[in-house]
Amino acid sequence: MAYWLFKSEPSTWSWEDQVAKGATGEEWDGVRNYQARNNMRAMKLGDRGFFYHSQKDKAVVGIVEICAEAHPDSTIDDERWECVDIRAVEPLPRPVTLSEIREHPDLAEMALLKNSRLSVQPVREDEWQIVCALGGIDP
């Protein structure tokens, strides 16, 4: 299993919006960055990801699961752009803020800190376990 992080502005698409989509999930559409698209192409069914509120909250707030592998993005008629579908798995009992991630020495190399503008990014297994523990979830 691989791990990922999906960033979204809560005013555009929030954790609550994701949860409301239920077990069928929703396309993670609108991504127009090649690196983020390539990350989605690498995703497999069952991979897990952090749902991260950017802008105001700046915190990991939940866990999602890949429920459909890369396919054409339905919001654009351009074969270069693909997306995956994700579904909410569970909220973090305690959101993990960007400040907490920055302060944790074992998370210093996390893509969230190294390439903060990337909207879909990989998370190493050790980083996954640390963030889950900080958020009150047994990884």
BAKOLTOR-16144 format. One record per residue (C-alpha): x, y, z; residue number from 1; residue in one letter. Coordinates in nm, 4 decimals, always signed. Layout:
REM residues N
+----------+----------+----------+-----+---+
|        x |        y |        z |   k | r |
+----------+----------+----------+-----+---+
|        X |        Y |        Z | NUM | A |
...
+----------+----------+----------+-----+---+
REM end
This chain:
REM residues 139
+----------+----------+----------+-----+---+
|        x |        y |        z |   k | r |
+----------+----------+----------+-----+---+
|  +0.0000 |  +0.0000 |  +0.0000 |   1 | M |
|  +0.1167 |  +0.3519 |  -0.0797 |   2 | A |
|  +0.0260 |  +0.6707 |  +0.1035 |   3 | Y |
|  -0.0614 |  +1.0148 |  -0.0299 |   4 | W |
|  -0.1758 |  +1.3614 |  +0.0704 |   5 | L |
|  -0.4571 |  +1.5529 |  -0.1008 |   6 | F |
|  -0.4747 |  +1.9278 |  -0.0432 |   7 | K |
|  -0.7950 |  +2.1263 |  -0.0728 |   8 | S |
|  -0.9164 |  +2.4679 |  +0.0318 |   9 | E |
|  -1.2121 |  +2.4028 |  +0.2624 |  10 | P |
|  -1.4101 |  +2.6801 |  +0.0932 |  11 | S |
|  -1.3791 |  +2.4890 |  -0.2373 |  12 | T |
|  -1.3989 |  +2.1244 |  -0.1191 |  13 | W |
|  -1.3945 |  +2.0432 |  +0.2505 |  14 | S |
|  -1.3631 |  +1.7269 |  +0.4537 |  15 | W |
|  -1.7373 |  +1.7551 |  +0.5216 |  16 | E |
|  -1.8035 |  +1.7672 |  +0.1440 |  17 | D |
|  -1.5904 |  +1.4543 |  +0.0999 |  18 | Q |
|  -1.7707 |  +1.2693 |  +0.3800 |  19 | V |
|  -2.1082 |  +1.3615 |  +0.2277 |  20 | A |
|  -2.0163 |  +1.1705 |  -0.0906 |  21 | K |
|  -2.0273 |  +0.8456 |  +0.1069 |  22 | G |
|  -1.8874 |  +0.5133 |  -0.0070 |  23 | A |
|  -1.8992 |  +0.6022 |  -0.3774 |  24 | T |
|  -1.6509 |  +0.8849 |  -0.3233 |  25 | G |
|  -1.5739 |  +1.1640 |  -0.5646 |  26 | E |
|  -1.3322 |  +1.2472 |  -0.8440 |  27 | E |
|  -1.0277 |  +1.4416 |  -0.7319 |  28 | W |
|  -1.0648 |  +1.6579 |  -1.0402 |  29 | D |
|  -0.9283 |  +1.9894 |  -1.1568 |  30 | G |
|  -0.5608 |  +1.9075 |  -1.1019 |  31 | V |
|  -0.3520 |  +2.0829 |  -1.3673 |  32 | R |
|  -0.0003 |  +2.0049 |  -1.2505 |  33 | N |
|  +0.1945 |  +1.7256 |  -1.4211 |  34 | Y |
|  +0.3684 |  +1.6054 |  -1.1059 |  35 | Q |
|  +0.0381 |  +1.5840 |  -0.9157 |  36 | A |
|  -0.1217 |  +1.4069 |  -1.2137 |  37 | R |
|  +0.1665 |  +1.1591 |  -1.2276 |  38 | N |
|  +0.1234 |  +1.0931 |  -0.8563 |  39 | N |
|  -0.2417 |  +1.0068 |  -0.9217 |  40 | M |
|  -0.1414 |  +0.7775 |  -1.2090 |  41 | R |
|  +0.0736 |  +0.5824 |  -0.9594 |  42 | A |
|  -0.2141 |  +0.5274 |  -0.7157 |  43 | M |
|  -0.3740 |  +0.1872 |  -0.6695 |  44 | K |
|  -0.7119 |  +0.0830 |  -0.5316 |  45 | L |
|  -0.6993 |  +0.0771 |  -0.1541 |  46 | G |
|  -0.4082 |  +0.3196 |  -0.1193 |  47 | D |
|  -0.4695 |  +0.5652 |  +0.1632 |  48 | R |
|  -0.4260 |  +0.9388 |  +0.1782 |  49 | G |
|  -0.4443 |  +1.2294 |  +0.4150 |  50 | F |
|  -0.7090 |  +1.4927 |  +0.3461 |  51 | F |
|  -0.5420 |  +1.8272 |  +0.4121 |  52 | Y |
|  -0.7224 |  +2.1587 |  +0.4533 |  53 | H |
|  -0.5017 |  +2.4279 |  +0.3018 |  54 | S |
|  -0.5237 |  +2.8066 |  +0.3327 |  55 | Q |
|  -0.6832 |  +2.8971 |  +0.6668 |  56 | K |
|  -0.6804 |  +2.5671 |  +0.8612 |  57 | D |
|  -0.3533 |  +2.4198 |  +0.7308 |  58 | K |
|  -0.4097 |  +2.0804 |  +0.8894 |  59 | A |
|  -0.4534 |  +1.7118 |  +0.8105 |  60 | V |
|  -0.8163 |  +1.6490 |  +0.9034 |  61 | V |
|  -0.9025 |  +1.3030 |  +0.7722 |  62 | G |
|  -0.8082 |  +0.9844 |  +0.5920 |  63 | I |
|  -0.9295 |  +0.8911 |  +0.2447 |  64 | V |
|  -0.8983 |  +0.5810 |  +0.0287 |  65 | E |
|  -0.8474 |  +0.5476 |  -0.3451 |  66 | I |
|  -1.1699 |  +0.3925 |  -0.4802 |  67 | C |
|  -1.1028 |  +0.4357 |  -0.8551 |  68 | A |
|  -0.7634 |  +0.4425 |  -1.0236 |  69 | E |
|  -0.6550 |  +0.7110 |  -1.2699 |  70 | A |
|  -0.9071 |  +0.7921 |  -1.5427 |  71 | H |
|  -0.9843 |  +1.0964 |  -1.7608 |  72 | P |
|  -1.0826 |  +1.4057 |  -1.5627 |  73 | D |
|  -1.4496 |  +1.4671 |  -1.6435 |  74 | S |
|  -1.4159 |  +1.8434 |  -1.5956 |  75 | T |
|  -1.2033 |  +1.8973 |  -1.9060 |  76 | I |
|  -1.1892 |  +1.7675 |  -2.2619 |  77 | D |
|  -0.8120 |  +1.7184 |  -2.2685 |  78 | D |
|  -0.6609 |  +1.3710 |  -2.2552 |  79 | E |
|  -0.3513 |  +1.4934 |  -2.0687 |  80 | R |
|  -0.5454 |  +1.5353 |  -1.7437 |  81 | W |
|  -0.6493 |  +1.2433 |  -1.5302 |  82 | E |
|  -0.7742 |  +1.1987 |  -1.1766 |  83 | C |
|  -0.8598 |  +0.9331 |  -0.9214 |  84 | V |
|  -1.1696 |  +0.8905 |  -0.7094 |  85 | D |
|  -1.1381 |  +0.9035 |  -0.3327 |  86 | I |
|  -1.3739 |  +0.8274 |  -0.0461 |  87 | R |
|  -1.3613 |  +0.9369 |  +0.3153 |  88 | A |
|  -1.2497 |  +0.6654 |  +0.5587 |  89 | V |
|  -1.2337 |  +0.8449 |  +0.8930 |  90 | E |
|  -1.1674 |  +1.1852 |  +1.0429 |  91 | P |
|  -0.8633 |  +1.2424 |  +1.2583 |  92 | L |
|  -0.9801 |  +1.2738 |  +1.6198 |  93 | P |
|  -0.7385 |  +1.5652 |  +1.6442 |  94 | R |
|  -0.6331 |  +1.7590 |  +1.3306 |  95 | P |
|  -0.2571 |  +1.7701 |  +1.2771 |  96 | V |
|  -0.1498 |  +2.1225 |  +1.1908 |  97 | T |
|  +0.1217 |  +2.2293 |  +0.9524 |  98 | L |
|  +0.3026 |  +2.3848 |  +1.2487 |  99 | S |
|  +0.3102 |  +2.0499 |  +1.4292 | 100 | E |
|  +0.4411 |  +1.8785 |  +1.1182 | 101 | I |
|  +0.7145 |  +2.1437 |  +1.0808 | 102 | R |
|  +0.8183 |  +2.1026 |  +1.4441 | 103 | E |
|  +0.8472 |  +1.7234 |  +1.4323 | 104 | H |
|  +1.2089 |  +1.6313 |  +1.3471 | 105 | P |
|  +1.1134 |  +1.3015 |  +1.1802 | 106 | D |
|  +0.8861 |  +1.4861 |  +0.9356 | 107 | L |
|  +1.1468 |  +1.7357 |  +0.8124 | 108 | A |
|  +1.1682 |  +1.5700 |  +0.4693 | 109 | E |
|  +0.7930 |  +1.5393 |  +0.4162 | 110 | M |
|  +0.6806 |  +1.6570 |  +0.0706 | 111 | A |
|  +0.4302 |  +1.8896 |  +0.2383 | 112 | L |
|  +0.7270 |  +2.0885 |  +0.3722 | 113 | L |
|  +0.9580 |  +2.0495 |  +0.0724 | 114 | K |
|  +0.7057 |  +2.1137 |  -0.2063 | 115 | N |
|  +0.4217 |  +2.2927 |  -0.0309 | 116 | S |
|  +0.2398 |  +2.4012 |  -0.3485 | 117 | R |
|  +0.1921 |  +2.0481 |  -0.4829 | 118 | L |
|  -0.1746 |  +1.9516 |  -0.4411 | 119 | S |
|  -0.1318 |  +1.5724 |  -0.4592 | 120 | V |
|  +0.1845 |  +1.4326 |  -0.3063 | 121 | Q |
|  +0.3373 |  +1.1107 |  -0.1767 | 122 | P |
|  +0.3745 |  +1.0349 |  +0.1934 | 123 | V |
|  +0.6339 |  +0.7844 |  +0.3164 | 124 | R |
|  +0.5154 |  +0.5036 |  +0.5427 | 125 | E |
|  +0.7079 |  +0.6357 |  +0.8440 | 126 | D |
|  +0.5557 |  +0.9824 |  +0.7900 | 127 | E |
|  +0.2104 |  +0.8240 |  +0.7637 | 128 | W |
|  +0.2539 |  +0.6491 |  +1.0967 | 129 | Q |
|  +0.3781 |  +0.9626 |  +1.2729 | 130 | I |
|  +0.0968 |  +1.1859 |  +1.1445 | 131 | V |
|  -0.1646 |  +0.9220 |  +1.2275 | 132 | C |
|  -0.0277 |  +0.8946 |  +1.5819 | 133 | A |
|  -0.0262 |  +1.2740 |  +1.6207 | 134 | L |
|  -0.3878 |  +1.2774 |  +1.5041 | 135 | G |
|  -0.4978 |  +1.0094 |  +1.7480 | 136 | G |
|  -0.5271 |  +0.7161 |  +1.5060 | 137 | I |
|  -0.3489 |  +0.3830 |  +1.5317 | 138 | D |
|  -0.1777 |  +0.3515 |  +1.1932 | 139 | P |
+----------+----------+----------+-----+---+
REM end
